[in-house]
């Protein structure tokens, strides 16, 4: 898989300052990775300390928009429960302007109840969260694509918009790429077919990717959309070593067992990881998000760029 088709994907809620994120984003940009993404979470997961504490995805991307110059920037994925649709449309459009048109916006229904409880964010039932997500997608894309001088109105299940000027406008038109992901059998494929530029299958096998992508392709065909107009992507945790000892050191640094990582990630020695990425690429993956969990290990990025990419 070519370096431009690899994205560095970070999880700052596990413990990262903005300076940590900036160092990784700048190294990824210097090396030629296609994109730098971050999660959108407000609470750590697992036994890590999470210090210095969570950071907001959109605030971080706004800063990175000014502190980087070429690499594409995005979220995988923003929770629909975190932000009002109109505010999200404004914030994302501004980040797209600040970056010169480099934003990509992943959107999802949200799943992590503990972070909602910890920060006083309502967490309704799953069906309602999907209703919110569907309305959010309609509003965000509608506001962005409304011609200047016209107004946008919308009446949904959970919110409505009345004669909005739909400002500001993003640089990318009709708007930044929307990413929708997951393996849900019904609503996720329908929303991806209607609104997404990209469909992502996170942390699954090649077989899971093929199965989920087929459902999305069928959903596209059912509404008369060309399935090839979507980009199909996947995400895997990454841990690569020049030899077995280096791989095991990196596995230990992120608290994972080597055998488990090999089974579920892009992990092992260089040749093993190259083979894993090749299997996904042959199955139709057009971009792979590599979840980098040790943000202090910039040599890891160097190794991926020089020894894994392009093989």
RAFENCOR-V125812 format. One record per residue. N is the residue number from 1. RES is the residue in one small letter. SS is DSSP state (h for helix, s for strand, l for the rest). PHI is phi in whole degrees, -180 to 180 (* if undefined). PSI is psi in radians with two decimals (NA if undefined). Layout:
N&RES&SS&PHI&PSI, N&RES&SS&PHI&PSI
//
This chain:
1&x&l&*&2.34, 2&x&l&-71&2.66, 3&x&h&-60&-0.64, 4&x&h&-65&-0.32, 5&x&h&-97&0.14, 6&x&s&-111&2.30, 7&x&s&-115&2.38, 8&x&s&-83&2.18, 9&x&s&-121&2.07, 10&x&s&-112&2.78, 11&x&l&-127&1.32, 12&x&h&-64&-0.39, 13&x&h&-64&-0.29, 14&x&h&-79&-0.14, 15&x&l&130&1.60, 16&x&l&-163&2.41, 17&x&l&-89&3.00, 18&x&h&-63&-0.65, 19&x&h&-62&-0.63, 20&x&h&-62&-0.82, 21&x&h&-62&-0.74, 22&x&h&-63&-0.72, 23&x&h&-62&-0.72, 24&x&h&-69&-0.77, 25&x&h&-63&-0.74, 26&x&h&-68&-0.68, 27&x&h&-67&-0.71, 28&x&h&-62&-0.69, 29&x&h&-67&-0.78, 30&x&h&-61&-0.64, 31&x&h&-78&-0.41, 32&x&l&104&0.24, 33&x&l&-59&2.65, 34&x&l&-74&-0.48, 35&x&s&-161&2.75, 36&x&s&-122&2.13, 37&x&s&-122&2.75, 38&x&s&-137&2.74, 39&x&l&-75&3.00, 40&x&l&-127&1.44, 41&x&l&-135&2.65, 42&x&l&-114&0.11, 43&x&l&-146&2.43, 44&x&l&-64&2.86, 45&x&l&-126&2.42, 46&x&l&83&-2.78, 47&x&l&-90&0.02, 48&x&l&-69&2.82, 49&x&l&-75&-0.55, 50&x&l&79&0.00, 51&x&l&-70&2.48, 52&x&l&-85&0.12, 53&x&l&118&3.01, 54&x&l&-71&2.77, 55&x&l&-128&2.69, 56&x&l&-82&2.32, 57&x&h&-61&-0.80, 58&x&h&-73&-0.62, 59&x&h&-63&-0.77, 60&x&h&-61&-0.78, 61&x&h&-67&-0.59, 62&x&h&-62&-0.74, 63&x&h&-67&-0.76, 64&x&h&-64&-0.50, 65&x&h&-59&-0.56, 66&x&h&-94&-0.40, 67&x&h&-97&-0.03, 68&x&l&-127&3.00, 69&x&l&-132&-0.43, 70&x&l&-127&-0.65, 71&x&l&-68&2.49, 72&x&s&-76&2.62, 73&x&s&-127&2.47, 74&x&s&-166&3.08, 75&x&s&-116&2.49, 76&x&s&-139&1.55, 77&x&s&-132&2.77, 78&x&s&-71&2.40, 79&x&s&-83&2.30, 80&x&l&-63&-0.35, 81&x&l&-77&-0.25, 82&x&l&-84&-0.49, 83&x&l&-141&2.46, 84&x&l&-64&2.52, 85&x&h&-59&-0.79, 86&x&h&-65&-0.71, 87&x&h&-65&-0.70, 88&x&h&-62&-0.76, 89&x&h&-61&-0.73, 90&x&h&-66&-0.85, 91&x&h&-61&-0.81, 92&x&h&-67&-0.69, 93&x&h&-63&-0.68, 94&x&h&-68&-0.72, 95&x&h&-63&-0.67, 96&x&h&-62&-0.70, 97&x&h&-64&-0.81, 98&x&h&-64&-0.49, 99&x&h&-94&-0.06, 100&x&l&74&0.52, 101&x&l&88&0.72, 102&x&l&-116&0.13, 103&x&s&-84&2.46, 104&x&s&-129&2.37, 105&x&s&-120&1.90, 106&x&s&-88&2.37, 107&x&s&-131&2.41, 108&x&s&-145&3.05, 109&x&l&-82&-0.22, 110&x&l&86&2.57, 111&x&l&-147&-0.30, 112&x&l&-97&1.61, 113&x&h&-63&-0.64, 114&x&h&-60&-0.65, 115&x&h&-71&-0.55, 116&x&h&-66&-0.79, 117&x&h&-63&-0.65, 118&x&h&-71&-0.42, 119&x&l&-127&0.47, 120&x&l&58&0.71, 121&x&l&-107&2.16, 122&x&l&-58&2.49, 123&x&l&-132&1.46, 124&x&l&-73&3.10, 125&x&l&-63&2.78, 126&x&h&-57&-0.78, 127&x&h&-59&-0.72, 128&x&h&-68&-0.66, 129&x&h&-62&-0.66, 130&x&h&-68&-0.59, 131&x&h&-62&-0.74, 132&x&h&-62&-0.79, 133&x&h&-60&-0.77, 134&x&h&-64&-0.75, 135&x&h&-65&-0.69, 136&x&h&-62&-0.77, 137&x&h&-61&-0.76, 138&x&h&-64&-0.72, 139&x&h&-73&-0.83, 140&x&h&-60&-0.87, 141&x&h&-69&-0.59, 142&x&h&-68&-0.74, 143&x&h&-64&-0.77, 144&x&h&-63&-0.70, 145&x&h&-91&-0.09, 146&x&l&-69&2.19, 147&x&l&-60&2.51, 148&x&l&-57&2.33, 149&x&l&98&-0.35, 150&x&l&-96&3.03, 151&x&l&-125&2.77, 152&x&s&-120&2.31, 153&x&s&-130&2.64, 154&x&s&-158&2.48, 155&x&s&-127&1.94, 156&x&l&-117&-3.01, 157&x&l&-72&-0.57, 158&x&l&-117&-0.23, 159&x&l&-160&2.86, 160&x&s&-139&2.75, 161&x&s&-128&2.37, 162&x&s&-123&1.93, 163&x&s&49&0.91, 164&x&s&-80&2.45, 165&x&l&-72&-0.19, 166&x&l&64&0.68, 167&x&l&-112&2.64, 168&x&l&-82&2.92, 169&x&l&-97&2.43, 170&x&l&-71&2.82, 171&x&l&-66&-0.81, 172&x&l&-74&2.32, 173&x&l&-124&2.42, 174&x&l&-77&0.03, 175&x&l&165&2.95, 176&x&l&-58&2.60, 177&x&s&-56&2.36, 178&x&s&-99&2.29, 179&x&s&-112&2.23, 180&x&s&-125&2.36, 181&x&s&-138&2.99, 182&x&l&126&3.09, 183&x&l&-121&0.33, 184&x&l&-61&2.50, 185&x&l&-85&-0.25, 186&x&l&-124&-1.28, 187&x&h&-70&-0.69, 188&x&h&-59&-0.87, 189&x&h&-61&-0.67, 190&x&h&-66&-0.75, 191&x&h&-68&-0.68, 192&x&h&-62&-0.76, 193&x&h&-64&-0.62, 194&x&h&-83&-0.66, 195&x&h&-120&-0.38, 196&x&l&-87&2.66, 197&x&l&-95&-0.34, 198&x&s&-146&2.47, 199&x&s&-117&2.24, 200&x&s&-118&2.39, 201&x&s&-113&1.84, 202&x&s&-88&2.38, 203&x&l&55&0.89, 204&x&l&-135&3.10, 205&x&l&-80&2.97, 206&x&h&-58&-0.72, 207&x&h&-64&-0.70, 208&x&h&-65&-0.68, 209&x&h&-62&-0.83, 210&x&h&-61&-0.77, 211&x&h&-64&-0.84, 212&x&h&-66&-0.69, 213&x&h&-64&-0.65, 214&x&h&-63&-0.67, 215&x&h&-66&-0.69, 216&x&h&-68&-0.71, 217&x&h&-59&-0.74, 218&x&h&-65&-0.66, 219&x&h&-65&-0.67, 220&x&h&-62&-0.84, 221&x&h&-61&-0.58, 222&x&h&-68&-0.37, 223&x&l&-111&0.21, 224&x&l&78&0.36, 225&x&l&-97&2.45, 226&x&l&-70&2.04, 227&x&h&-58&-0.46, 228&x&h&-75&-0.10, 229&x&h&-78&-0.16, 230&x&l&-94&2.64, 231&x&s&-96&2.39, 232&x&s&-110&2.17, 233&x&s&-135&2.93, 234&x&s&-142&2.92, 235&x&s&-135&2.41, 236&x&s&-143&2.53, 237&x&s&-67&2.52, 238&x&s&-120&2.43, 239&x&s&-154&1.91, 240&x&s&-121&2.46, 241&x&s&-130&2.58, 242&x&l&-66&-0.45, 243&x&l&-146&3.11, 244&x&h&-63&-0.67, 245&x&h&-64&-0.74, 246&x&h&-68&-0.69, 247&x&h&-60&-0.81, 248&x&h&-65&-0.60, 249&x&h&-63&-0.73, 250&x&h&-71&-0.64, 251&x&h&-62&-0.77, 252&x&h&-64&-0.62, 253&x&h&-64&-0.45, 254&x&l&-108&0.20, 255&x&l&70&0.58, 256&x&l&-121&2.59, 257&x&l&-80&2.38, 258&x&h&-56&-0.77, 259&x&h&-65&-0.70, 260&x&h&-65&-0.72, 261&x&h&-64&-0.75, 262&x&h&-60&-0.65, 263&x&h&-74&-0.51, 264&x&h&-122&-0.01, 265&x&l&-136&-3.00, 266&x&s&-95&1.51, 267&x&s&-143&2.62, 268&x&s&125&-2.72, 269&x&s&-76&2.98, 270&x&h&-54&-0.84, 271&x&h&-62&-0.65, 272&x&h&-65&-0.75, 273&x&h&-70&-0.69, 274&x&h&-57&-0.76, 275&x&h&-65&-0.70, 276&x&h&-62&-0.84, 277&x&h&-63&-0.63, 278&x&h&-65&-0.69, 279&x&h&-63&-0.74, 280&x&h&-68&-0.72, 281&x&h&-63&-0.73, 282&x&h&-66&-0.44, 283&x&l&-82&-0.10, 284&x&l&114&0.09, 285&x&l&-71&2.20, 286&x&l&-102&-0.32, 287&x&s&-146&2.41, 288&x&s&-114&2.19, 289&x&s&-89&2.06, 290&x&s&-98&1.92, 291&x&s&-76&1.88, 292&x&s&-98&1.99, 293&x&l&-99&-0.40, 294&x&l&-102&1.69, 295&x&l&-79&-0.12, 296&x&l&-87&-0.20, 297&x&l&-97&1.32, 298&x&h&-71&-0.39, 299&x&h&-63&-0.49, 300&x&h&-60&-0.76, 301&x&h&-64&-0.73, 302&x&h&-59&-0.76, 303&x&h&-63&-0.78, 304&x&h&-62&-0.76, 305&x&h&-67&-0.65, 306&x&h&-94&-0.51, 307&x&h&-113&-0.38, 308&x&h&-103&-0.86, 309&x&l&-64&2.46, 310&x&l&82&0.00, 311&x&l&-90&NA
//
